[in-house]
């Protein structure tokens, strides 16, 4: 792809996304991701959890927002993220993450 004026700015991307039909975009993205999951069925998917900085309530340990991310390692592609209300070990969260996200390849 040639970009004679350089990479579009953040503002340009914002204007484009504001004018998209949200339902059509969501439907298209969903169909694309279903096809992608079929391709990734035999690839390694990594699960990682992080607590976002500055989100903890003062005086309360382990109260920050925890985000669990699934990503295709080889492809360097984030497949999805899930926010968790309570922090827990990755081992406990991973099965729930897959069930809630319904990412099992068909």
C-alpha positions in Angstrom: 0.0 0.0 0.0 1.4 3.3 -1.0 0.9 6.3 1.3 2.1 9.4 -0.6 1.3 11.7 2.4 2.7 9.3 5.0 0.9 7.3 7.7 -2.5 8.8 8.6 -2.7 10.6 12.0 -4.6 9.4 15.0 -7.2 12.0 14.3 -7.7 10.7 10.8 -8.3 7.2 12.2 -10.7 8.6 14.7 -12.8 10.3 12.0 -12.9 7.1 9.9 -14.0 5.0 12.8 -16.7 7.5 13.8 -18.3 7.3 10.4 -18.3 3.5 10.2 -21.6 1.6 10.5 -21.0 -0.1 13.9 -23.3 -3.1 13.3 -21.8 -3.8 9.8 -18.2 -3.4 11.1 -18.9 -5.7 14.1 -20.5 -8.3 11.9 -17.6 -8.2 9.4 -15.0 -8.4 12.2 -16.8 -11.3 13.8 -16.9 -13.3 10.5 -13.2 -12.5 9.9 -12.2 -13.6 13.4 -14.1 -16.9 13.0 -12.1 -17.6 9.8 -8.9 -16.6 11.7 -9.7 -19.0 14.5 -9.9 -21.9 12.1 -6.4 -21.0 10.8 -5.1 -20.7 14.4 -6.6 -24.0 15.6 -3.2 -25.8 15.6 -1.1 -22.8 16.6 0.2 -21.8 20.1 -2.0 -19.4 22.0 -0.5 -17.6 25.0 -2.5 -16.3 28.0 -1.1 -13.4 30.0 -2.6 -11.4 32.9 -1.7 -7.9 34.0 -2.9 -5.5 36.6 -3.3 -2.0 35.2 -1.1 0.6 36.9 -3.0 3.2 39.0 -6.3 1.3 39.1 -6.1 0.0 42.7 -8.2 1.6 45.4 -6.1 3.3 48.0 -5.5 1.1 51.1 -6.9 -2.0 49.4 -4.4 -4.7 48.2 -5.1 -6.5 45.0 -7.9 -4.2 44.0 -6.6 -3.1 40.6 -8.2 -3.9 37.3 -6.8 -7.2 36.0 -6.8 -7.8 32.2 -6.2 -11.3 30.8 -5.0 -11.4 27.2 -5.0 -14.2 24.7 -2.7 -13.9 21.7 -1.3 -15.9 18.9 2.5 -16.0 19.6 3.8 -16.7 16.1 1.5 -14.3 14.4 2.0 -11.6 17.1 -1.8 -11.1 17.1 -4.0 -10.3 20.1 -7.1 -12.5 19.9 -8.9 -10.9 22.8 -8.9 -9.4 26.2 -11.1 -10.0 29.2 -11.4 -7.8 32.4 -11.6 -9.7 35.7 -13.3 -8.3 38.8 -11.0 -10.0 41.2 -7.4 -10.9 40.8 -6.7 -14.6 40.8 -3.9 -16.9 39.6 -3.6 -17.3 35.8 -4.2 -21.0 36.3 -7.7 -20.3 37.7 -8.6 -17.7 35.2 -7.5 -19.4 31.9 -10.3 -22.0 31.7 -12.9 -19.3 32.5 -11.4 -17.0 29.9 -11.8 -19.6 27.2 -15.4 -20.5 28.2 -16.5 -16.9 28.5 -14.9 -15.9 25.2 -16.2 -18.9 23.3 -13.0 -19.2 21.3 -13.0 -22.9 20.7 -12.3 -23.5 17.1 -15.2 -25.2 15.4 
